[in-house]
Amino acid sequence: MTLKDIAKEAGVSISTVSRVINGNSSNAASKQMQDKIWKIARAGGYVPNVSAQALKQKTSKHTRHHSIACVYARTQDAQNDAFFSTLTRSMEQEALKEGYIVKYSFSAIDIHNPVTQNQIMNNEVDGAAILGRCDKETLKFMKNHFRKVIYTGLNPLDADYDQVICDGNAVASDAVNHLISLGHSKIGYIGETKNEIRYEAYCNTLKKHRIPFDKNVIANVTGCSEGGYEGAKRVLERSSEVTAFFCMNDITAIGAIRAIHECGYQIPSDIAVISMDDIEIAQYISPMLTTMHIPIEEMGKMTAKILIDRINNGHTLPLKMSLPYYMAKRESCP
């Protein structure tokens, strides 16, 4: 597959595809179109012409293309998940600069599929990146089948792997603390609860401030817009006292906001909403979403850099990089 083929299928110019693939401009196309271009490139097995690039640049550190794999530990459909699609795109762009391609990707659930297992065993890659919270079974599988492994996410791993982390516990705690500082004491939680660091932070922060735990304002739902919608509806049917929601991510919050409006409440005067990630759409919904900004693109970039350095024996000890975050204050929460 060539840039021309990708451009034709995506319905854009070759120059647009080139800028997206080579990471020359973050404004080359919309986020949706960038995701579409990367999806087409991966499906078609696109490999950049490194020799041509070397002639153009007169120098090149690489004589052949190396490859890496991605494992989506928390989602089966990364392309429709704003967090993971952004993370992957950033990682792919950085990898291409170093002469690497993402040869294939799969989810933790796919590991149990014989077809995927056969693909992993028959396709050599130089290393692999685990994206998102990972269980022990997946870690064991990765250790057995990949020589160089890195993990990136919000949950630090108790394992001797390179890691790029944005501390989900601290991020979630600060979000709930902000709601409490505004005078809220009946704070609902919408999102996953099992082995979820954000939920644990929510519970611990309430306890720290001696705020009673109320199971009626907890909605254990998947972290998606449908989950957020159903979760908020469920909580509002059970309790009329809730004055704020902490949602596990922005997509969940967007669904919750719709439900809150449908139930006749105003945001933020009746109910405040805060979440995590700060994906692009967060600032375009109404009201604009207050959220904890996670440096997703930088996480992807550093994941690729550290993995490639590991592959090239640039370091031998496990590295753990912790990236900063901040609150993006908007309309849904003062």
Phi, psi and chi 1 to 4 in degrees:
 res  aa     phi    psi   chi1   chi2   chi3   chi4
   1 MET       -  138.3  173.4  170.5  -87.9      -
   2 THR  -112.6  171.8   64.9      -      -      -
   3 LEU   -59.5  -36.3  -68.9  178.7      -      -
   4 LYS   -62.4  -42.0 -176.5  177.8 -179.8 -179.9
   5 ASP   -63.5  -44.2  -63.5  -32.3      -      -
   6 ILE   -63.2  -44.4  -61.9  172.2      -      -
   7 ALA   -61.1  -42.2      -      -      -      -
   8 LYS   -63.1  -45.3 -177.3  177.7 -179.6 -179.8
   9 GLU   -69.8  -34.4 -171.6  170.4  -19.3      -
  10 ALA   -83.3  -17.8      -      -      -      -
  11 GLY    77.7   32.3      -      -      -      -
  12 VAL  -131.5  177.3  -63.7      -      -      -
  13 SER   -77.8  158.6   67.3      -      -      -
  14 ILE   -63.2  -37.6  -63.5  175.5      -      -
  15 SER   -64.1  -35.4   60.9      -      -      -
  16 THR   -65.3  -45.2  -64.3      -      -      -
  17 VAL   -60.7  -42.8  173.9      -      -      -
  18 SER   -61.3  -43.6  177.2      -      -      -
  19 ARG   -66.3  -38.2  -70.8 -163.5  -61.6  -88.5
  20 VAL   -68.1  -49.4  170.2      -      -      -
  21 ILE   -63.2  -40.7  -67.0  -67.0      -      -
  22 ASN   -90.0   -0.3  -66.3  -48.3      -      -
  23 GLY    64.5   29.8      -      -      -      -
  24 ASN   -77.8  -19.4  -67.7  -27.2      -      -
  25 SER  -155.9  127.3  172.8      -      -      -
  26 SER   -73.0  -13.5   59.7      -      -      -
  27 ASN  -104.4   17.2  -61.3  -42.8      -      -
  28 ALA   -63.7  -30.9      -      -      -      -
  29 ALA  -161.3  168.1      -      -      -      -
  30 SER   -65.5  161.7   67.5      -      -      -
  31 LYS   -58.6  -39.4  -64.8  -69.0 -174.5 -177.8
  32 GLN   -63.8  -42.5  -68.3   82.2   -2.2      -
  33 MET   -70.0  -37.3  179.5   53.3   68.9      -
  34 GLN   -60.7  -43.1  -70.3 -175.0   48.0      -
  35 ASP   -61.6  -41.0  -70.8  -20.3      -      -
  36 LYS   -63.8  -43.0 -177.5  177.3 -178.7 -179.6
  37 ILE   -63.1  -45.0  -71.0  171.4      -      -
  38 TRP   -64.3  -37.9  -80.5  110.0      -      -
  39 LYS   -63.3  -43.0 -175.0  176.0 -177.7  179.4
  40 ILE   -65.1  -42.8  -65.8  169.8      -      -
  41 ALA   -62.1  -44.1      -      -      -      -
  42 ARG   -65.4  -45.6  -80.2 -167.5  -63.6  -88.4
  43 ALA   -63.3  -33.4      -      -      -      -
  44 GLY   -89.8   -0.8      -      -      -      -
  45 GLY    66.6   36.0      -      -      -      -
  46 TYR   -61.6  133.3  170.7   73.4      -      -
  47 VAL  -127.4  120.2  176.9      -      -      -
  48 PRO   -60.1  148.5  -22.2   34.0      -      -
  49 ASN   -82.4   89.2 -171.7  -25.5      -      -
  50 VAL   -64.7  -34.0  179.4      -      -      -
  51 SER   -63.1  -43.2  -62.6      -      -      -
  52 ALA   -64.9  -40.6      -      -      -      -
  53 GLN   -62.6  -38.8  -69.1  177.1    1.9      -
  54 ALA   -65.8  -40.2      -      -      -      -
  55 LEU   -65.1  -39.3  -72.9  173.1      -      -
  56 LYS   -66.2  -40.0 -176.7  177.9  179.5 -179.8
  57 GLN   -92.3   -7.1  -61.0  171.4    1.9      -
  58 LYS    70.9  -19.9  -65.7 -174.9  179.4 -179.0
  59 THR  -135.6  149.9   58.9      -      -      -
  60 SER  -154.6  137.3  176.2      -      -      -
  61 LYS   -84.5   -8.1  -64.2 -178.4  -68.6 -176.6
  62 HIS  -122.3  140.0  -53.8  -77.2      -      -
  63 THR  -108.4  -12.4   57.0      -      -      -
  64 ARG  -150.2  163.9   70.1  177.8 -176.3   87.0
  65 HIS   -90.9  131.3 -116.7   78.4      -      -
  66 HIS   -98.4  169.7  -61.0  -80.9      -      -
  67 SER  -141.4  154.9   60.6      -      -      -
  68 ILE  -134.2  165.5   56.8  179.9      -      -
  69 ALA  -120.0  155.5      -      -      -      -
  70 CYS  -118.8  136.9  -78.6      -      -      -
  71 VAL  -119.0  117.3 -178.4      -      -      -
  72 TYR   -89.6  101.8  -58.9  108.1      -      -
  73 ALA   -78.5  -19.4      -      -      -      -
  74 ARG  -115.9   -8.0  -66.3 -152.5   62.4  170.4
  75 THR  -143.4  149.5 -178.4      -      -      -
  76 GLN   -95.1  -20.1  -74.9 -174.8  -84.0      -
  77 ASP  -125.0   75.0 -171.9   10.0      -      -
  78 ALA   -63.6  -31.0      -      -      -      -
  79 GLN   -66.1  -26.1  -63.9  -51.3  -51.2      -
  80 ASN  -102.4   12.1  -68.8  -41.0      -      -
  81 ASP  -111.6  113.7 -174.9  -56.5      -      -
  82 ALA   -59.7  -37.6      -      -      -      -
  83 PHE   -64.1  -53.8 -178.6   94.5      -      -
  84 PHE   -74.0  -31.3  -74.6  103.5      -      -
  85 SER   -67.7  -39.0   62.4      -      -      -
  86 THR   -66.4  -43.2  -59.0      -      -      -
  87 LEU   -60.2  -46.3 -174.4   64.4      -      -
  88 THR   -66.2  -44.2  -54.9      -      -      -
  89 ARG   -60.1  -43.8 -178.8  174.0   60.6 -113.8
  90 SER   -63.9  -40.9  175.5      -      -      -
  91 MET   -65.9  -42.5 -166.9  179.7   78.1      -
  92 GLU   -63.8  -41.5  -73.2  180.0  -42.7      -
  93 GLN   -63.1  -43.0  -71.3  175.3  -18.8      -
  94 GLU   -67.7  -39.8 -172.9   62.0   31.6      -
  95 ALA   -62.4  -41.6      -      -      -      -
  96 LEU   -61.0  -35.0  -80.1  173.9      -      -
  97 LYS   -62.0  -28.0  -66.7  176.7 -177.1  177.6
  98 GLU   -99.0    9.0  -62.2  -63.6  -34.8      -
  99 GLY    82.8   24.8      -      -      -      -
 100 TYR  -117.5  149.7  -76.3   75.0      -      -
 101 ILE  -123.3  155.3   61.4  168.7      -      -
 102 VAL   -85.3  104.9  175.6      -      -      -
 103 LYS   -71.9  -40.9 -167.7  170.8 -174.9  179.2
 104 TYR  -159.9  163.9   57.7   83.1      -      -
 105 SER  -141.2  154.8   59.4      -      -      -
 106 PHE  -157.3  163.4   53.8   91.3      -      -
 107 SER   -96.0  166.9   73.3      -      -      -
 108 ALA   -61.7  -32.5      -      -      -      -
 109 ILE   -68.9  -34.0  -64.7  176.1      -      -
 110 ASP   -64.0  -21.2  -67.2  -27.2      -      -
 111 ILE   -56.5  -31.3  -70.7  174.2      -      -
 112 HIS   -81.9   -5.3  -55.2  -70.8      -      -
 113 ASN   -84.6  122.7 -173.7  -38.1      -      -
 114 PRO   -55.4  -34.5  -26.1   36.0      -      -
 115 VAL   -64.8  -44.9  175.1      -      -      -
 116 THR   -65.9  -42.7  -57.8      -      -      -
 117 GLN   -59.0  -41.5  -70.2 -178.1  -10.2      -
 118 ASN   -66.3  -39.1 -174.4   62.4      -      -
 119 GLN   -62.7  -42.0 -179.1 -174.2   33.3      -
 120 ILE   -64.2  -42.8  -67.2  168.8      -      -
 121 MET   -72.6  -26.7  -66.9  174.4 -177.2      -
 122 ASN   -99.6  -10.7  -67.4  -29.1      -      -
 123 ASN  -112.2  112.9  -75.5  -79.8      -      -
 124 GLU   -77.3  130.6  -74.0  -67.0  -36.5      -
 125 VAL  -128.9  159.4  -66.8      -      -      -
 126 ASP   -82.9  -20.4  -62.5  -75.9      -      -
 127 GLY  -173.7  175.0      -      -      -      -
 128 ALA  -143.1  148.6      -      -      -      -
 129 ALA  -116.3  128.0      -      -      -      -
 130 ILE   -95.4  121.8  -55.0  172.6      -      -
 131 LEU  -109.7  114.2  -49.2 -176.7      -      -
 132 GLY    98.1  164.3      -      -      -      -
 133 ARG   -50.6  135.7 -171.2 -176.0   69.5 -153.5
 134 CYS  -127.0  135.3 -167.1      -      -      -
 135 ASP   -87.9  171.0   57.1   31.8      -      -
 136 LYS   -63.4  -35.4  -68.4 -178.0  179.4  179.8
 137 GLU   -64.2  -43.3 -176.0  177.9   -7.7      -
 138 THR   -66.6  -40.4  -58.1      -      -      -
 139 LEU   -60.3  -42.7  -77.5  174.5      -      -
 140 LYS   -62.9  -42.7 -177.6  177.7  179.5 -179.2
 141 PHE   -61.2  -45.1  177.3   88.4      -      -
 142 MET   -63.1  -41.5  -63.2  -61.1  -68.8      -
 143 LYS   -63.2  -35.5 -175.2  175.9 -179.0  179.9
 144 ASN   -76.8  -24.4  -69.6  -23.6      -      -
 145 HIS  -117.1  -10.9  -67.1   87.1      -      -
 146 PHE  -129.7  137.1  -64.3   94.9      -      -
 147 ARG   -78.6  -39.7  -63.9 -176.0  -62.1  -85.4
 148 LYS  -119.8  123.6  -45.7  -72.1 -174.5  179.0
 149 VAL  -133.8  140.9  176.4      -      -      -
 150 ILE  -132.8  149.9 -171.2  169.9      -      -
 151 TYR  -120.9  141.2  161.3   80.3      -      -
 152 THR  -137.7  138.3 -174.5      -      -      -
 153 GLY   170.6 -163.3      -      -      -      -
 154 LEU  -101.5   -9.5  -55.1  180.0      -      -
 155 ASN  -113.1  108.7  -61.0 -101.4      -      -
 156 PRO   -58.5  141.0  -23.2   34.0      -      -
 157 LEU   -95.0  142.9  -68.2 -177.6      -      -
 158 ASP   -91.3   68.5 -177.0   18.9      -      -
 159 ALA  -154.9  154.9      -      -      -      -
 160 ASP   -84.8   62.0  -68.4  -27.2      -      -
 161 TYR  -119.4  155.1  -70.2  131.3      -      -
 162 ASP   -62.5  141.2  -69.0  -29.0      -      -
 163 GLN  -140.5  140.0  -58.8 -178.4   43.6      -
 164 VAL  -119.3  114.2  176.8      -      -      -
 165 ILE  -124.3  144.2  -54.6  -66.6      -      -
 166 CYS  -120.4  112.8 -173.3      -      -      -
 167 ASP   -60.1   99.2 -170.9  -13.4      -      -
 168 GLY   -61.2  -31.7      -      -      -      -
 169 ASN   -65.3  -47.3  178.6   71.5      -      -
 170 ALA   -66.5  -40.4      -      -      -      -
 171 VAL   -62.0  -48.9  177.3      -      -      -
 172 ALA   -65.4  -40.2      -      -      -      -
 173 SER   -60.7  -43.0  -65.6      -      -      -
 174 ASP   -65.3  -35.7  -78.2   -1.8      -      -
 175 ALA   -63.8  -47.3      -      -      -      -
 176 VAL   -68.7  -39.0  178.7      -      -      -
 177 ASN   -59.2  -36.5  -86.7  -41.9      -      -
 178 HIS   -64.9  -42.4 -179.6   64.6      -      -
 179 LEU   -62.4  -41.6  -67.6  175.2      -      -
 180 ILE   -65.1  -38.7  -65.0  171.8      -      -
 181 SER   -64.7  -22.7   72.8      -      -      -
 182 LEU   -86.1   -0.9  -65.2  174.6      -      -
 183 GLY   100.5    3.8      -      -      -      -
 184 HIS   -79.9  134.6  -64.0  -73.8      -      -
 185 SER  -125.4  -19.2   57.8      -      -      -
 186 LYS  -105.4   84.5 -171.9   60.9   72.0  172.1
 187 ILE  -106.9  120.8  -57.7  169.7      -      -
 188 GLY   -85.7  157.4      -      -      -      -
 189 TYR  -124.0  131.7  171.3   84.3      -      -
 190 ILE  -125.6  118.7  -57.0  176.2      -      -
 191 GLY   152.4 -171.2      -      -      -      -
 192 GLU   -73.4  148.6  -61.8  170.4   19.9      -
 193 THR  -118.9  -28.7   59.6      -      -      -
 194 LYS   -73.9  121.5 -175.5  178.8  179.8 -179.1
 195 ASN    51.9   35.1  -62.7  -36.7      -      -
 196 GLU  -108.4  116.5  175.8   51.0   60.6      -
 197 ILE   -63.9  -31.0 -163.4  169.0      -      -
 198 ARG   -68.7  -38.5  -75.0  166.4  -80.5 -162.1
 199 TYR   -68.5  -40.6  176.6   63.6      -      -
 200 GLU   -61.5  -40.7  -67.4  175.1    4.1      -
 201 ALA   -65.3  -39.7      -      -      -      -
 202 TYR   -58.7  -50.1  161.6   82.9      -      -
 203 CYS   -63.0  -45.2  -65.8      -      -      -
 204 ASN   -66.7  -35.1  -68.9  -25.3      -      -
 205 THR   -69.9  -41.2  -55.5      -      -      -
 206 LEU   -60.0  -44.7  -66.9 -176.0      -      -
 207 LYS   -61.9  -41.3 -175.9  177.0 -180.0 -179.5
 208 LYS   -59.1  -35.5  177.1 -177.4  176.3 -178.5
 209 HIS   -95.1   10.9  -70.5  -87.3      -      -
 210 ARG    57.4   37.5  -65.4 -176.2  173.2   85.1
 211 ILE   -94.7  123.0  -63.3  175.4      -      -
 212 PRO   -59.2  139.5  -22.3   33.6      -      -
 213 PHE   -76.4  133.7  176.4   83.2      -      -
 214 ASP  -129.4  108.7 -177.3   -0.5      -      -
 215 LYS   -65.4  -19.5   65.0  178.9 -179.1 -179.6
 216 ASN   -69.8  -18.5  -70.8  -38.7      -      -
 217 VAL  -104.9   16.1  -61.5      -      -      -
 218 ILE  -107.3  130.4  -53.0  -61.1      -      -
 219 ALA  -123.0  108.3      -      -      -      -
 220 ASN   -83.6   96.3  179.6   20.1      -      -
 221 VAL  -134.6  162.7  -65.2      -      -      -
 222 THR   -68.2  150.4   55.6      -      -      -
 223 GLY   -80.2   71.7      -      -      -      -
 224 CYS  -144.6  173.0   61.7      -      -      -
 225 SER   -63.7  -39.6   55.8      -      -      -
 226 GLU   -63.8  -40.9  -65.7   85.0   -6.4      -
 227 GLY   -63.3  -42.4      -      -      -      -
 228 GLY   -63.2  -40.9      -      -      -      -
 229 TYR   -64.2  -51.4  177.7   82.1      -      -
 230 GLU   -65.2  -38.2  -66.3  -61.1  -29.6      -
 231 GLY   -64.3  -45.3      -      -      -      -
 232 ALA   -65.2  -42.2      -      -      -      -
 233 LYS   -58.1  -45.0  -77.7  -90.7 -168.9  177.8
 234 ARG   -62.0  -46.6 -168.0 -176.2  -51.6  166.1
 235 VAL   -64.7  -44.6  170.8      -      -      -
 236 LEU   -67.3  -26.0  -66.4  173.4      -      -
 237 GLU   -73.6  -30.2  -72.1  172.5   -0.7      -
 238 ARG   -89.6  -28.1  -68.7 -170.4  -54.6 -133.2
 239 SER  -141.5  131.8  173.2      -      -      -
 240 SER  -100.9    4.0   59.6      -      -      -
 241 GLU   -95.4  -15.5  -61.8  179.5  -15.5      -
 242 VAL   -63.5  132.0   63.4      -      -      -
 243 THR  -118.1   -3.4   62.1      -      -      -
 244 ALA  -157.9  152.0      -      -      -      -
 245 PHE  -125.8  135.9  -81.3  115.3      -      -
 246 PHE  -106.5  117.3  167.7   51.9      -      -
 247 CYS  -103.9  144.3  -59.6      -      -      -
 248 MET   -64.9  -26.9   71.6  175.1  -67.9      -
 249 ASN  -156.6  174.1   57.9   28.6      -      -
 250 ASP   -66.0  -39.6  -65.6  -17.0      -      -
 251 ILE   -61.7  -41.7  -67.9  -62.5      -      -
 252 THR   -62.3  -42.0  -56.2      -      -      -
 253 ALA   -63.2  -37.2      -      -      -      -
 254 ILE   -62.7  -41.3  -70.3  170.2      -      -
 255 GLY   -66.3  -39.0      -      -      -      -
 256 ALA   -64.5  -40.3      -      -      -      -
 257 ILE   -60.4  -41.4  -73.9  173.1      -      -
 258 ARG   -61.8  -44.4  178.1 -173.8  168.2 -170.8
 259 ALA   -64.4  -40.8      -      -      -      -
 260 ILE   -61.2  -43.6  -67.5  167.7      -      -
 261 HIS   -63.4  -43.7  -76.7  154.8      -      -
 262 GLU   -63.6  -28.5  -72.0 -175.5    3.7      -
 263 CYS   -83.3    1.9  -70.4      -      -      -
 264 GLY    90.2   13.1      -      -      -      -
 265 TYR   -98.3  152.0  -64.8   96.7      -      -
 266 GLN  -101.7  144.8  -62.8  -62.9  -47.8      -
 267 ILE  -115.4  126.7  -58.0  171.6      -      -
 268 PRO  -100.2    4.0   36.7  -35.2      -      -
 269 SER   -60.4  -38.7   56.5      -      -      -
 270 ASP   -93.7  -47.6  -62.7  -35.3      -      -
 271 ILE  -138.1  126.1  -61.5  175.8      -      -
 272 ALA   -91.4  151.5      -      -      -      -
 273 VAL  -133.8  131.5  178.0      -      -      -
 274 ILE  -137.2  149.2 -167.3  169.3      -      -
 275 SER  -146.4 -160.5   58.9      -      -      -
 276 MET  -136.6  150.5  -70.3  172.5   55.0      -
 277 ASP   120.8  -54.7  -73.5   -7.2      -      -
 278 ASP    65.1   55.1 -164.4   18.9      -      -
 279 ILE   -73.0  163.9   60.0  176.9      -      -
 280 GLU   -56.1  -41.7 -175.2 -179.5   28.6      -
 281 ILE   -67.9  -16.2 -163.6  174.0      -      -
 282 ALA   -58.0  -31.0      -      -      -      -
 283 GLN   -93.5    3.2   58.3 -172.9  -50.7      -
 284 TYR  -113.9   -6.5  -64.5  110.0      -      -
 285 ILE   -84.6  169.7   63.6  171.6      -      -
 286 SER  -123.8  120.3 -177.9      -      -      -
 287 PRO   -73.7  157.4   30.5  -37.4      -      -
 288 MET   -60.6  139.2  -68.3 -172.6  -70.0      -
 289 LEU   -85.6  125.7 -177.6   60.5      -      -
 290 THR   -77.6  127.9  -66.8      -      -      -
 291 THR  -152.9  158.4  179.9      -      -      -
 292 MET   -85.0  119.0  -54.6  -58.4  -68.2      -
 293 HIS   -75.5  117.8  177.0   86.2      -      -
 294 ILE   -99.6  129.6  -53.3  -64.6      -      -
 295 PRO   -75.4   70.1   30.4  -35.9      -      -
 296 ILE   -60.6  -47.0  -53.2  172.7      -      -
 297 GLU   -63.2  -40.5  -67.9 -171.9   -2.7      -
 298 GLU   -67.4  -34.5 -166.6   66.9   20.2      -
 299 MET   -61.4  -43.8  -72.3  174.2   71.3      -
 300 GLY   -64.8  -42.5      -      -      -      -
 301 LYS   -61.6  -48.0  178.2  179.2  179.0 -180.0
 302 MET   -70.2  -31.1  -63.0  -47.6  -58.5      -
 303 THR   -60.0  -46.8  -63.4      -      -      -
 304 ALA   -64.4  -45.0      -      -      -      -
 305 LYS   -59.6  -48.8  -79.6 -178.7  172.5  -67.6
 306 ILE   -69.8  -38.7  -66.3  174.2      -      -
 307 LEU   -63.4  -44.7  175.7   58.0      -      -
 308 ILE   -66.6  -37.1  -68.0  170.0      -      -
 309 ASP   -64.2  -38.6 -172.2   66.4      -      -
 310 ARG   -63.8  -44.8  165.6   72.6   67.3  177.8
 311 ILE   -60.1  -38.9  -68.3  169.3      -      -
 312 ASN   -86.4   12.3  -66.5  -30.6      -      -
 313 ASN    60.8   31.0  -63.2  -45.4      -      -
 314 GLY   -72.5  -23.4      -      -      -      -
 315 HIS  -149.0  155.8   66.2  -78.6      -      -
 316 THR  -119.9  -31.2   55.5      -      -      -
 317 LEU   -78.7  148.4  -65.0  175.6      -      -
 318 PRO   -62.6  129.4  -21.2   33.3      -      -
 319 LEU  -102.9  142.0  -66.0 -177.8      -      -
 320 LYS  -129.8  113.0 -177.0  176.5  179.5 -178.9
 321 MET  -107.4  124.8  176.0  176.0  -73.1      -
 322 SER  -107.7  120.1 -176.6      -      -      -
 323 LEU   -97.9  148.9  -61.0 -178.0      -      -
 324 PRO   -78.0  166.2   30.3  -36.0      -      -
 325 TYR  -141.5  170.8   61.2   89.3      -      -
 326 TYR  -156.2  166.8   61.9   83.3      -      -
 327 MET   -92.0  127.4 -177.7 -176.0  -60.1      -
 328 ALA   -96.0   96.8      -      -      -      -
 329 LYS   -79.4  123.6  -68.5 -175.4  178.7 -178.7
 330 ARG  -134.1 -144.0  -59.2 -168.2 -177.7  103.1
 331 GLU   -88.3  -25.0  -61.7  171.4  -19.1      -
 332 SER   -75.5  -12.0   69.6      -      -      -
 333 CYS  -155.7  118.8 -177.7      -      -      -
 334 PRO   -55.6      -  -22.2   33.7      -      -
